[in-house]
């Protein structure tokens, strides 16, 4: 997830990026869980690549490029990343399809393992 918090002592909201656990540890998918990569440049401009989310849909979700800085406008670094991530094309689409399939497969294996205990 990504969220801005208003914290005492800071002049503007603080952006918090969570890259997720990159694990499947539940039998039922939950869209709050997934995996992301946080990229930062030398100016500390941040850009989050949301690589996958757990969910029960029939099709994979695309890789998303996200940022928080309060302005509503992408910073130049994030714009550059957005230009490189063509989520409906290879290799991004391949990753999304594999992640979607593997999340379901790992959840099934977890369920089998739990039932065997």
C-alpha positions, 0 to 999 in steps of 0.5 A: 500500500501507499499512504500519506500521513500527517505527522506532528513535526513535519511540514507536509504529509509523509509518504509511506510505501509498503512493499508487501510480504511477497508471500502467499500465507492464506488460503483465500486471496485478499487484494490487500496483499501482494508484492511491490518494489520501491524505486528511488533516485538520487533526489529521493523521488520515489516510485512504487512498482505494484507487481501483483496483488492477490485476488480471485479474478480470472485474469491477472492484474497489470503491474502498476506504477504508483507514487505519493508526493501530495502534488497529484503530479508524477515526479520526473523519475516516476514519469520515466519509470511509467514510460518503461513499464508497458504493463500490457506488453512483455515482459510485464504481462508475462510477469503478471500472468505468472504471478496470478497463476502462482498465487492461486497455486500456492494458496491451493498447496497451502490448503492441502498442507493445512488439511494434512495436519 
